[in-house]
């Protein structure tokens, strides 16, 4: 028998006052729809808004509270819609405003909330204001909406500072002035096709106010905010002390370009706009930020009660498969974020990350199935934690990453700007398989001859939604059962978490007055932390036992 380790019998969680007033978003489970890869209604091999509408009954059956739609606005698609040319319209590839209204109405009928993805840090170089800026003079009002600056060195040949762009290369590009001569430089923290807005110019705040209201008036339930620690740059745009370090990871660590104090005023204002709409009709709107900051404490500042409702807590996603590491990260999140009055927003995956099954399988022996088993266990763990959770499309199917897409089909600007496949994101964006034995696997209405925008491998057949629905042992059924239990058991969702003593490699905690969740991070079976039969388990779970790479939920009499 292995010795039990002792952990403080600490209760982590929000105060009862918060537990009593229910706000739907505090423990919502939101499904991320990557529109171009969800379902195609036009036969062009690219998913669209009518496809999302057709897929809503599937999502209703799964039991999610809402969906977040990746950007569908007019865009040259250099970064798949995260380069927005017009914030108040629909790109013809994805439909039109009338189709958007139909989608909203259908979602409303099914009780599914709809969040849009808004990109306020930068726009597209095709945006009318950026084109106007290019045509205008240095020092003009049109250029003041962006960060235009003179270069350094002889004839201004060097960029204004030494910052790197997140996707490789310098963060500045030089323009050609009207007289044909090389001129000023403009700042882009991502690709050159994504010029950064100058938020120190009040016109930008006013414009985004208009954009928010445009979509709120069309009935949306809220927004996912891209690069929400961005927007403001250091006012002097000084050199960074360590520019190499600033871009070595995909996370925003250039402290001069991100996480400036002024950004919090923007979120206070946006929150006030949401509250204004709530005051009119009683429907709570939700702002969820993509916040990449170094510590949980800084993260917590974004979800103070008058700022964003939620901010994705990415630390969970980055945590290696290890019981102690998970315990630490969950404890930190609970301690730092619960005090703000918000809840933690858990994420294990999204359209920028290697899919969970593949990530957790990386160090495991080939063919061991450990990646899938761990991904299932991690999902049950996440869905048992207090707070809200986001699930990226295809994760409910246990879809692995497509790691062997040939170079010539890769579309991610990270690949084209760095020449490296290291952080390339196409592999998690391959169009979903719905049915059948061969590509396009029911993804499109266009018939069997249609080529999907990224090629689907043959082995996708095994993961089609049709098969998943028919097999009660599938990932899909586990997710559905977990979501149903979340809806019916008061211990789940928001509330407290108390760690239980457990064997090494096992993480065990109690929710509320007796729901126990335990995860065995090891490979050898452990003893179940409480007597009885699990309510739900991520794999076969004999009574009294918790097999390796398995999570289970029990209702215990504690
Ligand atoms: C966010 C998005 C990512 C995009 C980037 C630039 O990180 O999630 O997909 O490329 O912002 O907008």
Boltz pocket constraint, residues with backbone or C-beta under 6 A from the ligand:
constraints:
  - pocket:
      binder: B
      contacts: [[A, 79], [A, 82], [A, 83], [A, 119], [A, 190], [A, 226], [A, 227], [A, 290], [A, 351], [A, 352]]
      max_distance: 6.0
